[in-house]
Amino acid sequence: MTSYKLYYFNARGRAESTRLLFAAAGVAYEDYRYEREEWGIAKPSMPFGQLPVLEVNGTKYGESAAINRYLAKKFNMMGKDDESALRIDSYAELLYGLIPKLPLFE
């Protein structure tokens, strides 16, 4: 069974869409949220030195858009054909532009 661990700050931000993908798929994952003090220590161990990071079976991957595309494919959420996948990916990219306008904290 695949194990997932999502690393992000204790905020919504760029990891919220990933959390929503897990919820929509009904797939369990560990949601690790860094406090500011912890992040400085952990940063060198993360791909590209930034968050979010998704760990899949012990391997860490960075970049929120890549993470979300991967999960959408794994969870069969990328449509039935290439055109559907393109449409879904287009909307996802549009939403990434809205992220800075969303409230970070709940």
Rosetta constraint file for C-alpha pairs under 8 A:
AtomPair CA 2 CA 56 HARMONIC 6.94 0.50
AtomPair CA 2 CA 57 HARMONIC 6.07 0.50
AtomPair CA 3 CA 29 HARMONIC 6.84 0.50
AtomPair CA 3 CA 55 HARMONIC 7.94 0.50
AtomPair CA 3 CA 56 HARMONIC 5.81 0.50
AtomPair CA 3 CA 57 HARMONIC 5.16 0.50
AtomPair CA 3 CA 58 HARMONIC 8.00 0.50
AtomPair CA 4 CA 28 HARMONIC 7.59 0.50
AtomPair CA 4 CA 29 HARMONIC 4.91 0.50
AtomPair CA 4 CA 30 HARMONIC 6.32 0.50
AtomPair CA 4 CA 54 HARMONIC 6.89 0.50
AtomPair CA 4 CA 55 HARMONIC 5.63 0.50
AtomPair CA 4 CA 56 HARMONIC 4.93 0.50
AtomPair CA 4 CA 57 HARMONIC 6.59 0.50
AtomPair CA 5 CA 29 HARMONIC 5.57 0.50
AtomPair CA 5 CA 30 HARMONIC 4.53 0.50
AtomPair CA 5 CA 31 HARMONIC 6.02 0.50
AtomPair CA 5 CA 32 HARMONIC 7.00 0.50
AtomPair CA 5 CA 54 HARMONIC 5.75 0.50
AtomPair CA 5 CA 55 HARMONIC 4.96 0.50
AtomPair CA 5 CA 56 HARMONIC 6.76 0.50
AtomPair CA 6 CA 15 HARMONIC 7.99 0.50
AtomPair CA 6 CA 29 HARMONIC 7.22 0.50
AtomPair CA 6 CA 30 HARMONIC 6.10 0.50
AtomPair CA 6 CA 31 HARMONIC 5.00 0.50
AtomPair CA 6 CA 32 HARMONIC 5.89 0.50
AtomPair CA 6 CA 52 HARMONIC 7.15 0.50
AtomPair CA 6 CA 53 HARMONIC 5.92 0.50
AtomPair CA 6 CA 54 HARMONIC 4.63 0.50
AtomPair CA 6 CA 55 HARMONIC 6.32 0.50
AtomPair CA 7 CA 31 HARMONIC 6.41 0.50
AtomPair CA 7 CA 32 HARMONIC 4.90 0.50
AtomPair CA 7 CA 33 HARMONIC 5.95 0.50
AtomPair CA 7 CA 34 HARMONIC 7.33 0.50
AtomPair CA 7 CA 51 HARMONIC 6.75 0.50
AtomPair CA 7 CA 52 HARMONIC 5.60 0.50
AtomPair CA 7 CA 53 HARMONIC 5.12 0.50
AtomPair CA 7 CA 54 HARMONIC 6.29 0.50
AtomPair CA 7 CA 55 HARMONIC 7.91 0.50
AtomPair CA 8 CA 15 HARMONIC 6.43 0.50
AtomPair CA 8 CA 31 HARMONIC 7.94 0.50
AtomPair CA 8 CA 32 HARMONIC 6.48 0.50
AtomPair CA 8 CA 33 HARMONIC 5.07 0.50
AtomPair CA 8 CA 34 HARMONIC 6.05 0.50
AtomPair CA 8 CA 51 HARMONIC 5.53 0.50
AtomPair CA 8 CA 52 HARMONIC 4.89 0.50
AtomPair CA 8 CA 53 HARMONIC 6.85 0.50
AtomPair CA 9 CA 33 HARMONIC 4.84 0.50
AtomPair CA 9 CA 34 HARMONIC 4.57 0.50
AtomPair CA 9 CA 35 HARMONIC 6.28 0.50
AtomPair CA 9 CA 36 HARMONIC 7.57 0.50
AtomPair CA 9 CA 51 HARMONIC 7.62 0.50
AtomPair CA 9 CA 52 HARMONIC 7.96 0.50
AtomPair CA 10 CA 33 HARMONIC 4.68 0.50
AtomPair CA 10 CA 34 HARMONIC 5.66 0.50
AtomPair CA 10 CA 35 HARMONIC 6.11 0.50
AtomPair CA 10 CA 105 HARMONIC 7.90 0.50
AtomPair CA 11 CA 33 HARMONIC 7.71 0.50
AtomPair CA 11 CA 104 HARMONIC 5.38 0.50
AtomPair CA 11 CA 105 HARMONIC 5.03 0.50
AtomPair CA 11 CA 106 HARMONIC 7.43 0.50
AtomPair CA 12 CA 16 HARMONIC 4.95 0.50
AtomPair CA 12 CA 103 HARMONIC 7.61 0.50
AtomPair CA 12 CA 104 HARMONIC 5.02 0.50
AtomPair CA 12 CA 105 HARMONIC 5.90 0.50
AtomPair CA 12 CA 106 HARMONIC 7.41 0.50
AtomPair CA 13 CA 99 HARMONIC 6.47 0.50
AtomPair CA 13 CA 100 HARMONIC 7.47 0.50
AtomPair CA 13 CA 102 HARMONIC 7.57 0.50
AtomPair CA 13 CA 103 HARMONIC 7.81 0.50
AtomPair CA 13 CA 104 HARMONIC 5.39 0.50
AtomPair CA 14 CA 18 HARMONIC 7.88 0.50
AtomPair CA 14 CA 52 HARMONIC 6.73 0.50
AtomPair CA 14 CA 64 HARMONIC 6.41 0.50
AtomPair CA 14 CA 96 HARMONIC 7.93 0.50
AtomPair CA 14 CA 99 HARMONIC 6.77 0.50
AtomPair CA 15 CA 19 HARMONIC 6.34 0.50
AtomPair CA 15 CA 52 HARMONIC 5.86 0.50
AtomPair CA 15 CA 64 HARMONIC 6.88 0.50
AtomPair CA 16 CA 20 HARMONIC 6.21 0.50
AtomPair CA 17 CA 21 HARMONIC 6.29 0.50
AtomPair CA 17 CA 68 HARMONIC 7.51 0.50
AtomPair CA 18 CA 22 HARMONIC 6.44 0.50
AtomPair CA 18 CA 64 HARMONIC 7.63 0.50
AtomPair CA 18 CA 67 HARMONIC 7.51 0.50
AtomPair CA 18 CA 68 HARMONIC 5.88 0.50
AtomPair CA 19 CA 23 HARMONIC 6.27 0.50
AtomPair CA 20 CA 24 HARMONIC 6.02 0.50
AtomPair CA 21 CA 25 HARMONIC 6.12 0.50
AtomPair CA 21 CA 68 HARMONIC 7.56 0.50
AtomPair CA 21 CA 71 HARMONIC 7.32 0.50
AtomPair CA 21 CA 72 HARMONIC 7.19 0.50
AtomPair CA 22 CA 26 HARMONIC 5.95 0.50
AtomPair CA 22 CA 27 HARMONIC 5.24 0.50
AtomPair CA 22 CA 28 HARMONIC 6.97 0.50
AtomPair CA 22 CA 29 HARMONIC 7.43 0.50
AtomPair CA 23 CA 27 HARMONIC 6.55 0.50
AtomPair CA 25 CA 75 HARMONIC 6.31 0.50
AtomPair CA 34 CA 38 HARMONIC 6.03 0.50
AtomPair CA 34 CA 39 HARMONIC 5.93 0.50
AtomPair CA 35 CA 39 HARMONIC 6.47 0.50
AtomPair CA 36 CA 40 HARMONIC 7.35 0.50
AtomPair CA 37 CA 41 HARMONIC 7.80 0.50
AtomPair CA 38 CA 42 HARMONIC 6.47 0.50
AtomPair CA 39 CA 43 HARMONIC 5.70 0.50
AtomPair CA 40 CA 44 HARMONIC 8.00 0.50
AtomPair CA 42 CA 46 HARMONIC 6.96 0.50
AtomPair CA 43 CA 49 HARMONIC 5.09 0.50
AtomPair CA 43 CA 50 HARMONIC 6.61 0.50
AtomPair CA 44 CA 49 HARMONIC 5.61 0.50
AtomPair CA 45 CA 49 HARMONIC 7.08 0.50
AtomPair CA 46 CA 50 HARMONIC 6.41 0.50
AtomPair CA 46 CA 51 HARMONIC 7.63 0.50
AtomPair CA 46 CA 53 HARMONIC 7.21 0.50
AtomPair CA 46 CA 60 HARMONIC 7.26 0.50
AtomPair CA 46 CA 62 HARMONIC 7.76 0.50
AtomPair CA 47 CA 53 HARMONIC 7.41 0.50
AtomPair CA 47 CA 60 HARMONIC 6.89 0.50
AtomPair CA 47 CA 61 HARMONIC 6.34 0.50
AtomPair CA 47 CA 62 HARMONIC 5.58 0.50
AtomPair CA 48 CA 62 HARMONIC 7.02 0.50
AtomPair CA 50 CA 62 HARMONIC 7.53 0.50
AtomPair CA 51 CA 62 HARMONIC 6.86 0.50
AtomPair CA 51 CA 63 HARMONIC 7.33 0.50
AtomPair CA 52 CA 62 HARMONIC 6.28 0.50
AtomPair CA 52 CA 63 HARMONIC 6.48 0.50
AtomPair CA 52 CA 64 HARMONIC 6.09 0.50
AtomPair CA 53 CA 60 HARMONIC 6.37 0.50
AtomPair CA 53 CA 61 HARMONIC 5.50 0.50
AtomPair CA 53 CA 62 HARMONIC 4.62 0.50
AtomPair CA 53 CA 63 HARMONIC 6.88 0.50
AtomPair CA 53 CA 64 HARMONIC 7.51 0.50
AtomPair CA 53 CA 67 HARMONIC 7.88 0.50
AtomPair CA 54 CA 60 HARMONIC 5.65 0.50
AtomPair CA 54 CA 61 HARMONIC 5.28 0.50
AtomPair CA 54 CA 62 HARMONIC 6.50 0.50
AtomPair CA 54 CA 67 HARMONIC 6.76 0.50
AtomPair CA 55 CA 59 HARMONIC 5.20 0.50
AtomPair CA 55 CA 60 HARMONIC 4.16 0.50
AtomPair CA 55 CA 61 HARMONIC 6.16 0.50
AtomPair CA 56 CA 60 HARMONIC 6.42 0.50
AtomPair CA 56 CA 61 HARMONIC 7.82 0.50
AtomPair CA 61 CA 67 HARMONIC 7.26 0.50
AtomPair CA 62 CA 66 HARMONIC 7.42 0.50
AtomPair CA 62 CA 67 HARMONIC 6.89 0.50
AtomPair CA 63 CA 67 HARMONIC 6.20 0.50
AtomPair CA 64 CA 68 HARMONIC 6.08 0.50
AtomPair CA 65 CA 69 HARMONIC 6.17 0.50
AtomPair CA 65 CA 93 HARMONIC 7.81 0.50
AtomPair CA 66 CA 70 HARMONIC 6.12 0.50
AtomPair CA 67 CA 71 HARMONIC 6.25 0.50
AtomPair CA 68 CA 72 HARMONIC 5.96 0.50
AtomPair CA 69 CA 73 HARMONIC 6.20 0.50
AtomPair CA 69 CA 78 HARMONIC 7.97 0.50
AtomPair CA 69 CA 89 HARMONIC 7.78 0.50
AtomPair CA 70 CA 74 HARMONIC 6.21 0.50
AtomPair CA 71 CA 75 HARMONIC 5.93 0.50
AtomPair CA 72 CA 76 HARMONIC 5.98 0.50
AtomPair CA 72 CA 77 HARMONIC 4.73 0.50
AtomPair CA 72 CA 78 HARMONIC 5.69 0.50
AtomPair CA 73 CA 77 HARMONIC 5.91 0.50
AtomPair CA 73 CA 78 HARMONIC 5.61 0.50
AtomPair CA 78 CA 84 HARMONIC 6.94 0.50
AtomPair CA 78 CA 85 HARMONIC 4.90 0.50
AtomPair CA 78 CA 88 HARMONIC 6.53 0.50
AtomPair CA 78 CA 89 HARMONIC 7.93 0.50
AtomPair CA 79 CA 84 HARMONIC 4.87 0.50
AtomPair CA 79 CA 85 HARMONIC 5.19 0.50
AtomPair CA 79 CA 88 HARMONIC 7.45 0.50
AtomPair CA 80 CA 84 HARMONIC 6.27 0.50
AtomPair CA 80 CA 85 HARMONIC 7.42 0.50
AtomPair CA 81 CA 85 HARMONIC 6.30 0.50
AtomPair CA 82 CA 86 HARMONIC 6.10 0.50
AtomPair CA 83 CA 87 HARMONIC 6.23 0.50
AtomPair CA 84 CA 88 HARMONIC 6.19 0.50
AtomPair CA 85 CA 89 HARMONIC 5.98 0.50
AtomPair CA 86 CA 90 HARMONIC 6.00 0.50
AtomPair CA 87 CA 91 HARMONIC 6.41 0.50
AtomPair CA 88 CA 92 HARMONIC 6.22 0.50
AtomPair CA 89 CA 93 HARMONIC 6.19 0.50
AtomPair CA 90 CA 94 HARMONIC 6.30 0.50
AtomPair CA 91 CA 95 HARMONIC 6.26 0.50
AtomPair CA 92 CA 96 HARMONIC 6.42 0.50
AtomPair CA 93 CA 97 HARMONIC 6.89 0.50
AtomPair CA 94 CA 98 HARMONIC 7.07 0.50
AtomPair CA 95 CA 99 HARMONIC 6.61 0.50
AtomPair CA 98 CA 102 HARMONIC 6.82 0.50
